């Protein structure tokens, strides 16, 4: 958990450096370009590889497991090299697909810059895929130390390169690629004599089959991001960077307040699910969800109420473009409303997997991402706040879908869940309003330190109000 937290914090620092040392035209091009390797990253690396390989390796004898590792790694390397070659060759066509015809990146020097960025970041896919593979191998041996802290290498290398060559298009793109290379290199020594063997293995089919549901689910999210990328190119320069800024803040809050607790509870849920102890699962969820919801509700309210000062405190170090700041605030307002439903969904999703409801989880994911994509497209010209409000709406629909199915399994009461969330919202709304009223007289200072007084005063006022209303509404505060 410490490694994950440190990595998220350093990732936030990395985003601060990008905002303050590089112009919005370049950072937008960079953020568009990184969507390409990240699409395939979700398919051939990250969670899909880990969730597939760990159970496969656990079922193989030690000696046979080593053979499988060498052969699967050779297969994954070959696949990544093919994708890398296609990305480098088709970069102009890919750039054309990613941007709207009205975008400033659709033609001329800006289009050439985008193509250049795509070609420089494509090797990131190869290195991050191998890093994910090495992590899965180590996790199968219950060796978590290097796995937890290896992502720090990516952000540390990226930050160092950007600090040395500020404003450089080449340095910005290579910071991403070389960071992933170092992350993979950090893990390699822990594998002790690892090599490649270009031959088939009977367990490879099982591994690929297991990767399917995870790869499908994550590919939906990346398709959603591609649609959003295209939509954002309809807006002024800085919109892409602003979205990433707000997403980093949102994902940091989501990771700390929801993902980490959900992962900590997952082993217990899995044990109960394997024993079909649904009553035990229900009891655990009814103890855990209220505490999770209270933290998420308060954090989401503060994110909405104090968005201008949060953005200023994190990103305004003298080089933040005014339009990027304005856009980031608009996106963060919508994300604040999405934090509670998406956070609770993290725990409910784990309950699905624990109950062996993987097919249902995939079906719900299809609905969520489909609605989110539709919302992006329908609201594409409505403004950044309304555009990203579709994320909150999709999260609520997903929450209802998860709740209905878990109720049918007698794992959760949907009525209980909805009543709880309404009480949390009833406490969060006045807390957010009071926080905004307390911070508003300070205006929106330009530099990060000047944003701290309104943040502290607004946060304390909001916390006091939230505690009072939470007690009245009988919400758990411990």
Secondary structure, DSSP 4 states (H G I P E B T S, - for coil): -HHHHHHHHHHHHHHHHHHHHS-HHHHHHHHHHHHHHHHHHHHHSHHHHHHHHHHHHHTS-HHHHHHHHHHHHHHHHHHHHHHHHHHHHTHHHHHHHHS-TTSTTSSHHHHHHHHHHHHHHTHHHHHHHHHHHHHHHHHHTT--HHHHHHHHHHHHHHHHHHHHSTT-HHHHHHHHHHHHHHHHHHHHGGGSS-----S--HHHHHHHHHHHHHHHHHHHHHHHHHHHHHHHTTS-TTHHHHHHHHHHHHHHHHIIIIIHHHHHHHHHHHHHHHTT-HHHHHHHHHHHHHHHHHHHHHHHHHHHHTHHHHHHHHH-SS---HHHHHHHHHHHHHHHHHHHHHHHHHHHHHHHHHTT-HHHHHHHHHHHHHHHHHHHHHTTTS-HHHHHHHHHHHHHHHHHHHHHHHHHTTS--HHHHHHHHHHHHHHHHHHHHHHHHHHHTT---SSGGGGHHHHHHHHHHHHHHHHHHHHHTT----
